[in-house]
Amino acid sequence: MKQVKLLLILLVAVIALFVAACGGDDNNNSSGLPTDYTDINPSTADWVIMFADADAKTPQMAMVFWTGDMTTLLTTDTAELLFNGNALYLETYFGMPGLYFAVLDAVEGQTYTVEFKYNGVTKVNTDLKMVYSSNATFPATFNTAESASFSWTMAGNNQYQLAGGSSLRSSDPTDDEMDSFEEIAVSARSYTLGANKLTNFGFGTTYTLEVDQLNYKVVSHVALMSIHGSFADYGYIAKKDQVLSMRTRAMNVYKHMQNR
């Protein structure tokens, strides 16, 4: 149950970041996003359906959210998400229309039918392949002045693969942040983050090394994605606050969604 709650924190944080339509941080230097990745905004997708897990031990969660003006939705509106023909139990986030989540069982690498209905009207009915999950081995320690290498195994290749790291002043999560991510070959199974790619913000700095997997498509003005991430935290957050660690993960996933 604790793992499910932590994953929910991650997904809700992603929702908040999408709904806020945030731009990149001033210190952000990410530049390796997929060039064929469609930006997610109300002009390209009315709804986003995301399937994600935080690690191999955590159940999958589905998240559905509206990208447009929330005031156009009503609390009496109804939503239904069918996964391989089976209706998932959707819960709203504090009763807010347009923000839904569900726990489900899914097998990596398998293709499932996904149908979403809103107020009885089918918005999308398509197939989506769940990403293969990575099992990564990270260094025991991290020093931003030195390069850091990590590797992982997977049962197959996904549509996109990104790797890199981030640093955040965790003692004040609204403050400084820097990330360095790039799209890498889908067949890659190792990555080296160069020295001095991340900034040491002093006391409270958290560093994260990670590799993320993504399958993605837009059908009928609905964006669908399957996400998995393997990561390791170092510094302040690794010792102090796992919830902030999930927040950091959410920020990184969100940035991978943007086409800057």
N, C-alpha and C positions, 0 to 999 in steps of 0.2 A: 504494500500500500504506500509506503514511503516513496518508493521509486516512481509510482504512478503520480503522486503529488508533485514530485520534482519535475517530472516530464510535463505535467500540466502547467507548472510555472513557466517552463521553457516555451510552450506553445502559446500561452496567454501573452507572454512578453513579445513573441513574434507578432501576434495580432496587434498589440498596442503600437508596435513600430510601423506596421503596415498602415494602420488606420491613421496614424499621425502623419503619414507621408513624409517622413523625415528625409532630409538630404544627408550626404556624407558628412562626417566630422571634419573640422578644419584640418586636423592632423592626419586624416586618413590618406593612405597612399596606395590603396589597392588598385591594381591596373590590369589584372589578368583574367577578367571575367569573359565568359563565352561571347564571341562576337555575334552569334546567331540567336542569342537569347532575347526573347520578346520582353520588353519592359512590362511590369505589372502595374496597371493603373486603370481607372474607370473607363478609359477610352479603348483599352485592349481586352479587359476582362471584368465582367460584373461581379464574378464570384471567384474565390480561390479555394480549392480543395487540396489539402496537404495531408500526406501520410508520413509520419515521422517517428523515430525512436531515438532515445538518447544513447543507448548502448545495447549490446546483445542481450542483456538480462532484463531489459525494460520492455513491457508490452508496447505494441504499436498503438499510436493514437491517430485518429482522423480529426482534422480541424477544417471547418468550413466558415468562411467569412466573406461578407459583402464589402466591396471596395469603394462603393459610392457613398452618398450622403445618408447617414444613419437615420436622419429625421424623416426620411421617406418610407421607413419601415414601421410596422405596427407590432405591438406586443401580441396581437391576435394572429399574426402571420404564422404559417406552418411550414416546416422543413422536413424533408425525408431524404436520407442517404441510404442507397442500396448498394451493398458490396457483394458482388457475385450473386445478385438476386435476393440477398438476405438484408432486411432492413436493420440498420444499426440503431442502437438506442442513443439518440442525440440529446445532449444536455445543452442548455444555454448558459452563457457566462453571466451570472447574476441576473438572469431574466432578460438580458438584452437581445432584441431581435437582430438577426444578421451575424451572430457569433455563436457557433456551435462546436461541440467536440464529442468524441466517442472513443471508447477503447475497443480494440478488435484484435483478432488473430490473423496474421498474414505471413506467408512464407516468402523469404527472399528469392528474387529471381523469377517468381511466378507472376503471370499476367491475370488480372482480375477485371471484371466488368464493374464500372462505376456509374451509377445513375443518381442524379440529384434532382429532387423536385422541390419547388417552392410554391406554396399555396396551390398545390395540386398540379402545377404545370412543370413538365420535365424541362430542365434547363440544359442538361447534358446527359448523354448516354454513350459511353465509350469504354475502351480498354486502357488499362494502365499497368505497366510492369513495375513491380516493386524492386527497389534497388537491391543489389547484393551488398551485404554488410561487410565492412572492413574490420579486421581484428589486428589492431596496431600495437607495436612495441615502441615505446618512447624512452628517451634517455631518463636516467634517474634524477638528474639535476639539469638546470638550464642557466647559462650565463650569456646575456645578450651580446657580450663582446666576443663571443666565440660562435662558430657555426654549430648547428645542431642537426643531426640526422636521425630519421626514424623510418620504420618500414612497416608493412602490413601485408596480410594475406586476404584474398577474397576468392569466392567460388567462380566468379565471372566478372566481365566488364560491364560498366554502366554507361549511361549516355554522356554524363559529365563527371569529372573528377577535379577537385580543387584541393590545394594544400598550401600550408603557410603557417602564420602565427599572428598573434596580436598581443598588445600590452595595454593595460588599463589601470588607472589610478583607482583601485577598488575601495579605498577609504572614502572616496567621493565619486561614485559612479557617474555623476553628471559632468565630471571634469574631463581631463585629458584622456585621449585614446589614440592608438595607432595600430594599423594592421597591415600585413604584407601577405597577400594571397595571390595565387596565380592558377590558371587552368593548366593542368598537366595531362599528359597522354592517358587515356583510359586504361591502358595496359600497364602503366607504371605501378610499382609496388614499393617504392622508396622515394624519399625526398630529403633534401638538405636545405635548411634555412640558413642563409648566409649571415656572417657576423655583422652586428650593428644594424640589422634590419628593423629591430624594434627599439623603442625608447624606454629608458629607465626614468620614470617620473618621480623617483624618490620613495619615501615611505608610502606604503599601501599599494605599490605597483604589483599587478598580477600579470603573469605571462601565460599564454596558451599556445601550445602547438597542436595542430589538428589536420586531419584529412577528411574531406566531405564528399559524399556521393549524392548524385542527383539524376533522376529521370523526370522529364518535364514535357508538357504539351499544352497547347491552347486549342480547345474545341468549343464551338458554339458560344464564344465569348466567355468561356470558363477556363481558368488556368488550373491544371492538375499537376501535382508533383509528388514524388516519393523521395524522401531525404533520409540519409543516415550520416552520422558523424562520429569519428573516433578522435578523442582529444585528451590532453593532459595539461593540468594547471600547475603553475609554479609560483612561489613567492607568497605574498600576503594572503591571497584568496585560498590557496591550498591549505592554509593553516587555520583560517578564520571563518569562512562563510561559504557553504556549498550552494546556498540559494543565489548568491551573487555570481557563483560560477555558472549556474544555469542562465542567469541574465546575460553574462558574457557570451555564452553559446548562442543565445537568441539573437544578439546583435550581429554576430558573425554570420549566422544563417541568413538574416535579413539582407546583409550587404551582398551576399552571393545572389540574392534574388534581383538586385538592382542592375540595370544596364546603364552604366555611367560612361 
